Amino acid sequence: MQYIGLQAQINRNNFRSSLLLIAFPALLLGLVWLFFFIISDAEDTGSLIWANDSFLEMIPFVLGVVGIWFCIAWFSHTSMIRKATGSKPLERKENKRVYNLVENLCMSRGMKNPKVNIINDDSLNAFASGINDKTYTVTLSRGIINKLNDEELEAVIAHELTHIQNRDVRLLIISIIFVGIFAFVSEMAFRSLRYSGRSRGKKGNQLMLLIGLLAFAGYLLSMLFRFALSRKREFLADAGAVEMTKRPNALASALRKISADPWIEAVKRQDVAQMFIDHPTKKEKKSMGISGLFATHPPIEERIAVLEQF
């Protein structure tokens, strides 16, 4: 895959971030309207006007809840990611080699140096996170630091710095936040269906089932969108790393080593797992069929094949 250029990708990701900020609330509002429409039908009101009026009354409340949720998640994402990955700051005196690689790459691209974190795990993996210069962070496992040579580790760091330059990390965090909202809605709907189904009667059960299916449909659509963004961004970050280092074979070699042991024991959350250079919790089935739609990462073999074309 040919790298399309830094500024073009930054502009594209900024546009996508704006689109997500509009699309996810719009999808949620659409589900709210369907909820009132289903209620009007189930309660035999037969009133589309009632559904529309009820929906309009709920818009400020829905947008308010989404806004509060988003702000809390936006400002607390750094501590959330640290907790979910078991990472901690890596001091310069602990590993000057890593800092030298990071600083040299940043100087070559005119970037501010990100923070550097480490995960105390012997497996091989890495990810970038943050929303601005104050929070941008490159996190490396102890295994990837110890088991890759300088050229391979430099290529991995360049891959993560490209995610930061391209604003991939900001885009991904926005998508994670909104998917979390749909996950919460789906869970609440199905819990309500499970624990109160006996007391509502047949019509009430049908209503709750429809509500649960609608919430799940919204969650499913948002997941598909998020995963598609994640897969493409890995190819672009690989290309950006090659542009930085001029050594595609080093990144290809690093990916081969990473693919043999990417599992980070501390990582349990799937939304955080997709931030890594390779999926850290399990091997996903990455095909061109339906299962491939849910893969957060493209197959390592495909990424290596593209790198070998440079």
LUMNU-357274 format. One line per 10 residues: number of its first residue (from 1); their letters; for each residue x, y, z of N, C-alpha, C. Coordinates in nm, 2 decimals, decimal comma, m for minus. Layout:
BEGIN
NUM = A = X:Y:Z:X:Y:Z:X:Y:Z  ...
//
This chain:
BEGIN
1 = MQYIGLQAQI = 0,09:m0,12:0,00:0,00:0,00:0,00:0,09:0,12:0,00  0,07:0,21:m0,09:0,15:0,33:m0,10:0,11:0,43:0,00  0,20:0,49:0,07:0,17:0,59:0,17:0,12:0,71:0,10  0,01:0,77:0,15:m0,06:0,88:0,08:m0,01:1,01:0,12  0,08:1,02:0,22:0,13:1,15:0,26:0,08:1,19:0,40  0,17:1,25:0,48:0,13:1,28:0,62:0,02:1,37:0,63  0,03:1,49:0,57:m0,08:1,59:0,59:m0,21:1,54:0,53  m0,21:1,47:0,42:m0,33:1,41:0,37:m0,40:1,32:0,47  m0,32:1,24:0,53:m0,37:1,14:0,63:m0,42:1,21:0,75  m0,35:1,31:0,80:m0,40:1,39:0,91:m0,53:1,46:0,88
11 = NRNNFRSSLL = m0,54:1,52:0,77:m0,67:1,58:0,73:m0,78:1,48:0,72  m0,75:1,36:0,67:m0,85:1,26:0,65:m0,90:1,21:0,79  m0,80:1,19:0,88:m0,84:1,14:1,01:m0,91:1,25:1,10  m0,87:1,38:1,08:m0,95:1,48:1,14:m1,09:1,49:1,09  m1,11:1,47:0,96:m1,25:1,46:0,90:m1,32:1,34:0,96  m1,26:1,23:0,97:m1,32:1,11:1,02:m1,36:1,13:1,17  m1,27:1,19:1,24:m1,30:1,22:1,38:m1,43:1,30:1,39  m1,44:1,41:1,31:m1,56:1,49:1,31:m1,68:1,41:1,27  m1,66:1,32:1,17:m1,77:1,24:1,12:m1,82:1,15:1,23  m1,73:1,09:1,31:m1,77:1,00:1,42:m1,84:1,08:1,53
21 = LIAFPALLLG = m1,80:1,20:1,55:m1,87:1,29:1,65:m2,01:1,32:1,61  m2,04:1,31:1,48:m2,17:1,33:1,43:m2,25:1,20:1,41  m2,18:1,10:1,36:m2,24:0,98:1,32:m2,29:0,89:1,44  m2,21:0,88:1,54:m2,25:0,80:1,65:m2,37:0,86:1,73  m2,37:0,98:1,76:m2,49:1,04:1,83:m2,61:1,03:1,74  m2,59:1,05:1,61:m2,70:1,04:1,51:m2,76:0,90:1,51  m2,67:0,80:1,52:m2,72:0,66:1,52:m2,79:0,63:1,65  m2,74:0,68:1,76:m2,81:0,67:1,89:m2,95:0,73:1,89  m2,96:0,85:1,83:m3,08:0,92:1,83:m3,18:0,85:1,74  m3,13:0,79:1,63:m3,21:0,71:1,54:m3,28:0,59:1,62
31 = LVWLFFFIIS = m3,20:0,53:1,70:m3,25:0,42:1,78:m3,35:0,46:1,88  m3,33:0,58:1,94:m3,43:0,64:2,03:m3,56:0,66:1,96  m3,55:0,71:1,84:m3,68:0,74:1,77:m3,75:0,60:1,74  m3,67:0,50:1,70:m3,73:0,37:1,68:m3,79:0,31:1,80  m3,73:0,34:1,92:m3,78:0,30:2,04:m3,92:0,35:2,07  m3,94:0,48:2,05:m4,07:0,55:2,07:m4,17:0,50:1,96  m4,12:0,48:1,84:m4,21:0,43:1,74:m4,27:0,29:1,77  m4,18:0,20:1,82:m4,22:0,07:1,86:m4,32:0,07:1,98  m4,29:0,16:2,08:m4,38:0,18:2,19:m4,52:0,22:2,14  m4,52:0,32:2,05:m4,65:0,37:2,00:m4,73:0,26:1,94
41 = DAEDTGSLIW = m4,66:0,17:1,87:m4,73:0,05:1,80:m4,77:m0,05:1,90  m4,68:m0,08:2,00:m4,71:m0,19:2,09:m4,82:m0,15:2,19  m4,83:m0,02:2,22:m4,93:0,03:2,31:m5,06:0,06:2,24  m5,07:0,03:2,11:m5,18:0,06:2,02:m5,22:0,21:2,02  m5,13:0,29:2,03:m5,16:0,44:2,02:m5,17:0,47:1,87  m5,09:0,40:1,79:m5,10:0,42:1,64:m5,07:0,56:1,61  m4,99:0,63:1,69:m4,97:0,77:1,67:m4,82:0,80:1,63  m4,80:0,83:1,51:m4,67:0,87:1,47:m4,63:1,01:1,53  m4,73:1,09:1,54:m4,71:1,22:1,60:m4,66:1,21:1,74  m4,72:1,12:1,82:m4,68:1,09:1,96:m4,54:1,05:1,96
51 = ANDSFLEMIP = m4,50:0,96:1,87:m4,36:0,91:1,87:m4,27:1,02:1,84  m4,30:1,11:1,74:m4,21:1,22:1,71:m4,20:1,32:1,82  m4,32:1,35:1,89:m4,32:1,45:2,00:m4,23:1,39:2,12  m4,25:1,27:2,15:m4,17:1,20:2,26:m4,02:1,20:2,22  m3,99:1,18:2,10:m3,85:1,18:2,05:m3,79:1,32:2,07  m3,86:1,42:2,03:m3,81:1,56:2,04:m3,79:1,60:2,18  m3,87:1,55:2,27:m3,85:1,58:2,41:m3,73:1,51:2,47  m3,69:1,40:2,41:m3,58:1,32:2,47:m3,45:1,37:2,41  m3,45:1,44:2,30:m3,32:1,48:2,24:m3,22:1,55:2,33  m3,27:1,65:2,40:m3,17:1,72:2,50:m3,11:1,62:2,60
61 = FVLGVVGIWF = m3,20:1,54:2,65:m3,15:1,44:2,76:m3,05:1,34:2,70  m3,08:1,29:2,58:m2,99:1,19:2,52:m2,85:1,26:2,49  m2,86:1,38:2,42:m2,74:1,45:2,39:m2,66:1,49:2,52  m2,73:1,52:2,62:m2,66:1,56:2,75:m2,59:1,44:2,81  m2,66:1,33:2,81:m2,59:1,21:2,87:m2,47:1,17:2,78  m2,48:1,17:2,65:m2,37:1,14:2,56:m2,26:1,24:2,58  m2,29:1,37:2,59:m2,19:1,47:2,61:m2,11:1,45:2,74  m2,18:1,42:2,85:m2,12:1,40:2,98:m2,03:1,27:2,98  m2,09:1,17:2,92:m2,01:1,04:2,91:m1,88:1,07:2,83  m1,90:1,14:2,72:m1,78:1,16:2,63:m1,67:1,24:2,70
71 = CIAWFSHTSM = m1,71:1,35:2,77:m1,62:1,43:2,84:m1,54:1,35:2,95  m1,62:1,27:3,03:m1,55:1,19:3,13:m1,45:1,10:3,07  m1,49:1,03:2,97:m1,40:0,93:2,90:m1,29:1,00:2,84  m1,31:1,11:2,78:m1,21:1,19:2,71:m1,09:1,23:2,80  m1,13:1,28:2,92:m1,03:1,33:3,01:m0,97:1,22:3,10  m1,03:1,10:3,10:m0,98:1,00:3,19:m0,92:0,88:3,11  m0,91:0,90:2,98:m0,86:0,78:2,90:m0,72:0,74:2,93  m0,63:0,83:2,97:m0,50:0,79:3,00:m0,49:0,70:3,12  m0,56:0,73:3,23:m0,56:0,64:3,34:m0,63:0,51:3,31  m0,73:0,52:3,23:m0,81:0,39:3,19:m0,71:0,30:3,11
81 = IRKATGSKPL = m0,64:0,35:3,02:m0,55:0,27:2,94:m0,44:0,21:3,02  m0,38:0,29:3,11:m0,28:0,24:3,20:m0,33:0,12:3,28  m0,45:0,14:3,34:m0,51:0,04:3,42:m0,54:m0,09:3,34  m0,59:m0,07:3,22:m0,62:m0,18:3,13:m0,50:m0,26:3,08  m0,39:m0,20:3,07:m0,27:m0,26:3,01:m0,16:m0,29:3,11  m0,18:m0,24:3,24:m0,07:m0,26:3,34:0,06:m0,19:3,31  0,05:m0,08:3,23:0,17:m0,01:3,19:0,21:0,10:3,29  0,33:0,13:3,29:0,39:0,24:3,38:0,49:0,32:3,31  0,53:0,44:3,35:0,63:0,52:3,28:0,76:0,45:3,28  0,83:0,46:3,17:0,97:0,41:3,16:1,06:0,53:3,17
91 = ERKENKRVYN = 1,14:0,53:3,28:1,24:0,64:3,30:1,36:0,63:3,20  1,41:0,74:3,17:1,52:0,74:3,07:1,64:0,66:3,13  1,67:0,67:3,25:1,78:0,61:3,31:1,76:0,45:3,31  1,64:0,41:3,30:1,61:0,26:3,29:1,65:0,20:3,16  1,63:0,28:3,05:1,66:0,23:2,92:1,69:0,35:2,82  1,82:0,39:2,82:1,86:0,50:2,73:1,84:0,46:2,58  1,86:0,33:2,56:1,85:0,28:2,42:1,71:0,32:2,36  1,60:0,29:2,43:1,47:0,32:2,38:1,45:0,47:2,36  1,50:0,55:2,46:1,48:0,69:2,45:1,56:0,75:2,33  1,68:0,70:2,31:1,76:0,74:2,19:1,69:0,71:2,06
101 = LVENLCMSRG = 1,63:0,60:2,05:1,56:0,56:1,93:1,44:0,66:1,91  1,36:0,68:2,02:1,24:0,76:2,01:1,28:0,91:1,97  1,38:0,96:2,04:1,42:1,10:2,02:1,48:1,12:1,88  1,56:1,03:1,83:1,61:1,04:1,69:1,50:1,04:1,59  1,41:0,95:1,60:1,30:0,95:1,51:1,21:1,08:1,51  1,19:1,12:1,63:1,11:1,25:1,65:1,18:1,37:1,59  1,31:1,37:1,61:1,39:1,48:1,55:1,38:1,48:1,40  1,39:1,36:1,34:1,39:1,35:1,20:1,25:1,39:1,14  1,15:1,39:1,22:1,01:1,43:1,17:0,96:1,56:1,23  1,04:1,62:1,31:1,00:1,75:1,37:0,89:1,73:1,47
111 = MKNPKVNIIN = 0,89:1,62:1,54:0,78:1,59:1,63:0,83:1,62:1,77  0,73:1,65:1,86:0,76:1,65:2,00:0,78:1,51:2,06  0,87:1,49:2,15:0,88:1,35:2,20:0,76:1,31:2,29  0,70:1,19:2,26:0,59:1,14:2,34:0,65:1,09:2,47  0,56:1,06:2,56:0,60:0,99:2,68:0,62:0,84:2,64  0,70:0,77:2,72:0,73:0,63:2,69:0,69:0,55:2,82  0,61:0,45:2,79:0,56:0,36:2,90:0,61:0,22:2,87  0,61:0,14:2,97:0,65:0,00:2,95:0,55:m0,10:3,02  0,53:m0,21:2,96:0,45:m0,32:3,02:0,54:m0,43:3,06  0,54:m0,47:3,18:0,63:m0,57:3,23:0,58:m0,71:3,19
121 = DDSLNAFASG = 0,60:m0,74:3,06:0,55:m0,87:3,00:0,65:m0,91:2,90  0,69:m1,04:2,90:0,79:m1,09:2,81:0,74:m1,11:2,67  0,61:m1,10:2,64:0,56:m1,11:2,51:0,60:m0,98:2,43  0,58:m0,98:2,30:0,62:m0,87:2,21:0,50:m0,80:2,16  0,49:m0,67:2,20:0,38:m0,59:2,15:0,40:m0,44:2,19  0,33:m0,35:2,12:0,34:m0,21:2,14:0,22:m0,14:2,10  0,20:m0,02:2,15:0,08:0,06:2,10:0,11:0,21:2,13  0,04:0,30:2,06:0,04:0,44:2,09:m0,09:0,49:2,14  m0,09:0,59:2,22:m0,22:0,64:2,27:m0,20:0,79:2,30  m0,32:0,86:2,33:m0,32:1,00:2,36:m0,40:1,08:2,27
131 = INDKTYTVTL = m0,43:1,20:2,31:m0,52:1,29:2,23:m0,45:1,42:2,19  m0,34:1,45:2,25:m0,27:1,58:2,22:m0,12:1,56:2,27  m0,04:1,67:2,24:0,10:1,66:2,27:0,13:1,63:2,42  0,04:1,67:2,51:0,06:1,64:2,65:0,04:1,49:2,69  m0,04:1,43:2,61:m0,08:1,29:2,65:m0,03:1,18:2,55  0,03:1,22:2,44:0,08:1,12:2,34:0,18:1,03:2,41  0,16:0,90:2,40:0,25:0,80:2,46:0,27:0,68:2,37  0,40:0,64:2,37:0,43:0,51:2,31:0,46:0,41:2,42  0,39:0,30:2,41:0,40:0,20:2,52:0,46:0,07:2,46  0,56:0,02:2,52:0,63:m0,10:2,47:0,64:m0,21:2,58
141 = SRGIINKLND = 0,62:m0,33:2,54:0,64:m0,44:2,63:0,79:m0,46:2,66  0,82:m0,52:2,77:0,96:m0,55:2,80:1,01:m0,65:2,70  0,92:m0,74:2,66:0,97:m0,84:2,57:1,01:m0,79:2,43  0,94:m0,69:2,38:0,97:m0,63:2,25:1,10:m0,55:2,26  1,12:m0,49:2,38:1,25:m0,42:2,40:1,37:m0,51:2,40  1,35:m0,62:2,47:1,47:m0,71:2,49:1,49:m0,80:2,37  1,39:m0,84:2,29:1,40:m0,94:2,19:1,42:m0,89:2,04  1,40:m0,76:2,02:1,42:m0,70:1,89:1,56:m0,63:1,89  1,62:m0,64:1,77:1,75:m0,56:1,75:1,71:m0,41:1,73  1,81:m0,33:1,72:1,79:m0,18:1,71:1,71:m0,14:1,59
151 = EELEAVIAHE = 1,74:m0,20:1,48:1,66:m0,17:1,36:1,52:m0,21:1,36  1,49:m0,33:1,42:1,35:m0,38:1,43:1,28:m0,29:1,53  1,34:m0,26:1,65:1,27:m0,18:1,75:1,25:m0,04:1,70  1,34:0,01:1,62:1,32:0,15:1,56:1,20:0,15:1,47  1,19:0,04:1,39:1,08:0,03:1,30:0,94:0,02:1,37  0,94:m0,05:1,48:0,81:m0,06:1,56:0,78:0,08:1,62  0,88:0,15:1,68:0,86:0,28:1,73:0,81:0,37:1,63  0,87:0,37:1,51:0,83:0,45:1,40:0,68:0,42:1,36  0,64:0,30:1,36:0,50:0,26:1,33:0,41:0,33:1,43  0,45:0,33:1,56:0,36:0,39:1,66:0,37:0,54:1,65
161 = LTHIQNRDVR = 0,48:0,60:1,62:0,49:0,75:1,60:0,40:0,79:1,48  0,39:0,71:1,38:0,31:0,74:1,27:0,16:0,74:1,31  0,12:0,65:1,39:m0,01:0,66:1,45:m0,04:0,79:1,52  0,06:0,84:1,59:0,04:0,97:1,66:0,04:1,08:1,56  0,13:1,08:1,46:0,13:1,19:1,36:0,00:1,19:1,28  m0,05:1,07:1,24:m0,17:1,06:1,16:m0,30:1,09:1,24  m0,29:1,11:1,37:m0,40:1,13:1,45:m0,49:1,00:1,46  m0,43:0,89:1,43:m0,50:0,76:1,45:m0,55:0,74:1,59  m0,46:0,77:1,69:m0,49:0,75:1,83:m0,61:0,83:1,87  m0,62:0,95:1,83:m0,73:1,03:1,87:m0,86:0,98:1,81
171 = LLIISIIFVG = m0,85:0,94:1,68:m0,97:0,88:1,61:m1,02:0,76:1,68  m0,92:0,67:1,72:m0,96:0,55:1,78:m1,02:0,57:1,92  m0,97:0,66:1,99:m1,02:0,69:2,13:m1,16:0,74:2,12  m1,19:0,82:2,02:m1,33:0,87:2,00:m1,42:0,75:1,97  m1,38:0,66:1,88:m1,46:0,55:1,85:m1,48:0,46:1,97  m1,38:0,44:2,05:m1,39:0,35:2,17:m1,49:0,41:2,26  m1,49:0,54:2,28:m1,59:0,60:2,37:m1,73:0,58:2,33  m1,76:0,60:2,20:m1,89:0,59:2,15:m1,94:0,44:2,15  m1,85:0,35:2,11:m1,89:0,21:2,12:m1,92:0,17:2,26  m1,85:0,23:2,36:m1,88:0,20:2,50:m2,02:0,24:2,53
181 = IFAFVSEMAF = m2,07:0,35:2,47:m2,21:0,39:2,50:m2,30:0,28:2,45  m2,28:0,24:2,33:m2,37:0,14:2,27:m2,36:0,00:2,35  m2,24:m0,03:2,40:m2,23:m0,15:2,48:m2,31:m0,14:2,60  m2,31:m0,02:2,66:m2,38:0,00:2,79:m2,54:m0,01:2,76  m2,58:0,05:2,65:m2,72:0,05:2,62:m2,77:m0,10:2,59  m2,69:m0,17:2,52:m2,72:m0,31:2,48:m2,73:m0,39:2,61  m2,63:m0,37:2,70:m2,63:m0,45:2,82:m2,75:m0,42:2,91  m2,78:m0,30:2,92:m2,90:m0,26:3,00:m3,03:m0,31:2,95  m3,04:m0,31:2,81:m3,16:m0,36:2,75:m3,18:m0,51:2,77  m3,07:m0,58:2,75:m3,08:m0,73:2,77:m3,10:m0,77:2,91
191 = RSLRYSGRSR = m3,04:m0,69:3,01:m3,06:m0,73:3,15:m3,20:m0,70:3,19  m3,26:m0,60:3,14:m3,40:m0,57:3,16:m3,49:m0,68:3,11  m3,45:m0,72:2,99:m3,53:m0,83:2,92:m3,52:m0,96:3,00  m3,40:m0,98:3,06:m3,38:m1,11:3,13:m3,44:m1,11:3,27  m3,43:m1,00:3,34:m3,48:m1,00:3,48:m3,62:m0,96:3,50  m3,69:m0,90:3,40:m3,83:m0,86:3,42:m3,92:m0,92:3,32  m3,87:m1,02:3,25:m3,96:m1,08:3,14:m4,08:m1,15:3,19  m4,08:m1,20:3,30:m4,20:m1,28:3,35:m4,32:m1,19:3,39  m4,30:m1,07:3,42:m4,40:m0,99:3,47:m4,47:m0,89:3,37  m4,43:m0,90:3,24:m4,48:m0,80:3,15:m4,58:m0,86:3,05
201 = GKKGNQLMLL = m4,59:m0,99:3,04:m4,68:m1,04:2,95:m4,62:m1,06:2,81  m4,70:m1,11:2,72:m4,64:m1,14:2,58:m4,61:m1,01:2,51  m4,70:m0,91:2,51:m4,67:m0,79:2,44:m4,55:m0,72:2,50  m4,54:m0,71:2,63:m4,42:m0,65:2,69:m4,29:m0,72:2,66  m4,30:m0,85:2,66:m4,18:m0,93:2,62:m4,13:m0,90:2,48  m4,23:m0,89:2,39:m4,20:m0,86:2,25:m4,14:m0,72:2,24  m4,19:m0,63:2,31:m4,14:m0,49:2,31:m3,99:m0,49:2,36  m3,97:m0,55:2,47:m3,83:m0,55:2,52:m3,73:m0,63:2,43  m3,78:m0,73:2,37:m3,70:m0,80:2,27:m3,66:m0,71:2,15  m3,76:m0,64:2,10:m3,73:m0,54:1,99:m3,63:m0,43:2,04
211 = IGLLAFAGYL = m3,65:m0,38:2,16:m3,56:m0,28:2,21:m3,42:m0,33:2,22  m3,41:m0,46:2,27:m3,28:m0,52:2,29:m3,21:m0,54:2,15  m3,29:m0,58:2,05:m3,24:m0,61:1,92:m3,19:m0,47:1,85  m3,27:m0,37:1,88:m3,23:m0,24:1,82:m3,10:m0,19:1,88  m3,09:m0,20:2,02:m2,97:m0,16:2,08:m2,85:m0,24:2,03  m2,87:m0,37:2,02:m2,76:m0,46:1,97:m2,72:m0,42:1,82  m2,82:m0,39:1,74:m2,80:m0,35:1,60:m2,71:m0,22:1,60  m2,74:m0,13:1,68:m2,66:m0,01:1,69:m2,52:m0,04:1,73  m2,51:m0,12:1,83:m2,37:m0,16:1,88:m2,29:m0,23:1,77  m2,36:m0,32:1,70:m2,30:m0,40:1,60:m2,25:m0,31:1,49
221 = LSMLFRFALS = m2,33:m0,21:1,44:m2,29:m0,12:1,34:m2,17:m0,04:1,38  m2,17:0,01:1,50:m2,06:0,09:1,55:m1,93:0,01:1,56  m1,94:m0,12:1,60:m1,83:m0,21:1,61:m1,77:m0,23:1,47  m1,85:m0,25:1,37:m1,80:m0,28:1,23:m1,73:m0,16:1,18  m1,78:m0,04:1,21:m1,72:0,09:1,17:m1,58:0,10:1,23  m1,58:0,08:1,36:m1,46:0,09:1,44:m1,35:0,00:1,39  m1,39:m0,13:1,37:m1,29:m0,23:1,33:m1,23:m0,20:1,19  m1,32:m0,15:1,10:m1,27:m0,12:0,97:m1,17:m0,01:0,97  m1,19:0,09:1,06:m1,09:0,19:1,07:m0,96:0,14:1,13  m0,97:0,05:1,22:m0,85:m0,01:1,29:m0,77:m0,09:1,19
231 = RKREFLADAG = m0,83:m0,17:1,10:m0,76:m0,25:1,01:m0,68:m0,16:0,91  m0,74:m0,06:0,85:m0,68:0,02:0,75:m0,56:0,10:0,81  m0,58:0,15:0,93:m0,48:0,23:0,99:m0,35:0,16:1,01  m0,35:0,02:1,03:m0,23:m0,05:1,05:m0,14:m0,05:0,92  m0,21:m0,07:0,81:m0,13:m0,06:0,68:m0,07:0,08:0,66  m0,14:0,18:0,69:m0,09:0,32:0,67:0,02:0,34:0,77  0,01:0,29:0,89:0,12:0,31:0,99:0,25:0,24:0,95  0,23:0,12:0,89:0,34:0,04:0,84:0,41:0,12:0,73  0,34:0,18:0,64:0,39:0,26:0,53:0,46:0,38:0,59  0,40:0,44:0,69:0,47:0,56:0,75:0,60:0,53:0,82
241 = AVEMTKRPNA = 0,60:0,41:0,88:0,73:0,37:0,94:0,84:0,35:0,84  0,80:0,29:0,73:0,90:0,27:0,62:0,95:0,40:0,57  0,86:0,50:0,56:0,90:0,64:0,52:1,00:0,70:0,61  0,98:0,67:0,74:1,07:0,73:0,85:1,21:0,66:0,85  1,21:0,53:0,84:1,33:0,45:0,86:1,40:0,41:0,74  1,33:0,40:0,62:1,38:0,36:0,50:1,42:0,21:0,50  1,36:0,13:0,60:1,40:m0,01:0,61:1,28:m0,09:0,63  1,21:m0,12:0,52:1,09:m0,21:0,52:1,12:m0,35:0,57  1,23:m0,40:0,55:1,27:m0,54:0,59:1,28:m0,54:0,74  1,32:m0,43:0,81:1,33:m0,43:0,95:1,19:m0,45:1,01
251 = LASALRKISA = 1,09:m0,37:0,96:0,96:m0,38:1,02:0,90:m0,52:0,99  0,92:m0,57:0,87:0,87:m0,71:0,83:0,93:m0,81:0,93  1,06:m0,80:0,96:1,12:m0,89:1,05:1,06:m0,88:1,19  1,04:m0,75:1,23:0,98:m0,73:1,37:0,84:m0,79:1,37  0,76:m0,77:1,27:0,62:m0,82:1,27:0,62:m0,98:1,28  0,72:m1,04:1,21:0,73:m1,19:1,22:0,75:m1,23:1,37  0,84:m1,16:1,43:0,87:m1,20:1,57:0,75:m1,17:1,66  0,69:m1,05:1,64:0,57:m1,02:1,72:0,46:m1,12:1,71  0,43:m1,16:1,58:0,32:m1,25:1,56:0,34:m1,38:1,63  0,46:m1,42:1,66:0,49:m1,55:1,73:0,45:m1,54:1,88
261 = DPWIEAVKRQ = 0,45:m1,42:1,93:0,41:m1,41:2,08:0,36:m1,27:2,11  0,24:m1,24:2,07:0,19:m1,10:2,10:0,11:m1,09:2,22  0,08:m1,20:2,29:m0,02:m1,20:2,40:0,03:m1,13:2,53  m0,04:m1,02:2,56:m0,01:m0,95:2,69:m0,11:m0,99:2,79  m0,06:m1,05:2,90:m0,14:m1,11:3,00:m0,24:m1,01:3,06  m0,19:m0,89:3,08:m0,27:m0,79:3,16:m0,39:m0,74:3,08  m0,39:m0,75:2,94:m0,49:m0,69:2,86:m0,61:m0,78:2,85  m0,72:m0,74:2,89:m0,85:m0,81:2,89:m0,95:m0,75:2,80  m0,95:m0,61:2,80:m1,05:m0,54:2,72:m1,03:m0,54:2,57  m1,13:m0,57:2,50:m1,11:m0,58:2,35:m1,10:m0,44:2,29
271 = DVAQMFIDHP = m1,16:m0,34:2,35:m1,15:m0,21:2,29:m1,01:m0,15:2,30  m0,94:m0,19:2,41:m0,80:m0,15:2,43:m0,71:m0,23:2,35  m0,74:m0,36:2,34:m0,66:m0,45:2,26:m0,63:m0,41:2,12  m0,73:m0,34:2,06:m0,72:m0,31:1,92:m0,62:m0,20:1,90  m0,57:m0,13:2,00:m0,47:m0,03:1,99:m0,33:m0,08:1,96  m0,31:m0,21:1,99:m0,17:m0,27:1,98:m0,13:m0,29:1,83  0,00:m0,31:1,81:0,05:m0,33:1,67:0,00:m0,47:1,62  m0,02:m0,56:1,71:m0,09:m0,69:1,68:m0,18:m0,72:1,80  m0,29:m0,79:1,77:m0,39:m0,82:1,87:m0,32:m0,89:1,99  m0,33:m0,84:2,11:m0,25:m0,89:2,22:m0,32:m1,00:2,31
281 = TKKEKKSMGI = m0,45:m1,03:2,28:m0,52:m1,13:2,37:m0,55:m1,26:2,30  m0,56:m1,26:2,17:m0,59:m1,39:2,10:m0,57:m1,37:1,95  m0,55:m1,49:1,88:m0,54:m1,48:1,74:m0,67:m1,47:1,68  m0,69:m1,37:1,60:m0,82:m1,35:1,54:m0,83:m1,42:1,40  m0,94:m1,46:1,36:m0,96:m1,52:1,23:m0,97:m1,40:1,13  m0,87:m1,38:1,05:m0,87:m1,27:0,96:m0,89:m1,31:0,82  m1,01:m1,32:0,77:m1,04:m1,36:0,64:m1,12:m1,25:0,57  m1,14:m1,28:0,44:m1,21:m1,18:0,36:m1,36:m1,20:0,38  m1,41:m1,30:0,45:m1,55:m1,33:0,47:m1,61:m1,25:0,58  m1,72:m1,30:0,64:m1,79:m1,23:0,74:m1,70:m1,21:0,87
291 = SGLFATHPPI = m1,63:m1,32:0,90:m1,55:m1,31:1,02:m1,44:m1,20:1,01  m1,39:m1,17:0,89:m1,29:m1,07:0,87:m1,35:m0,93:0,91  m1,48:m0,91:0,90:m1,54:m0,78:0,93:m1,51:m0,74:1,08  m1,50:m0,84:1,17:m1,49:m0,82:1,31:m1,34:m0,82:1,36  m1,25:m0,84:1,26:m1,11:m0,84:1,30:m1,05:m0,70:1,32  m0,99:m0,67:1,43:m0,93:m0,54:1,46:m0,80:m0,51:1,38  m0,73:m0,62:1,34:m0,61:m0,61:1,27:m0,61:m0,69:1,14  m0,54:m0,64:1,04:m0,52:m0,72:0,92:m0,43:m0,83:0,95  m0,43:m0,94:0,87:m0,33:m1,05:0,90:m0,19:m1,00:0,89  m0,11:m1,05:0,98:0,04:m1,02:0,97:0,10:m1,05:0,84
301 = EERIAVLEQF = 0,06:m1,17:0,78:0,11:m1,21:0,65:0,09:m1,11:0,54  m0,03:m1,05:0,54:m0,07:m0,95:0,44:0,02:m0,82:0,46  0,04:m0,78:0,59:0,12:m0,67:0,61:0,27:m0,69:0,57  0,32:m0,81:0,60:0,45:m0,84:0,56:0,47:m0,84:0,41  0,37:m0,90:0,34:0,37:m0,90:0,19:0,37:m0,76:0,13  0,30:m0,67:0,19:0,30:m0,53:0,14:0,44:m0,47:0,17  0,50:m0,49:0,29:0,63:m0,44:0,32:0,73:m0,49:0,22  0,72:m0,61:0,18:0,82:m0,67:0,09:0,81:m0,61:m0,05  0,70:m0,54:m0,08:0,69:m0,47:m0,21:0,76:m0,34:m0,22  0,80:m0,28:m0,11:0,87:m0,15:m0,11:1,01:m0,16:m0,17
//
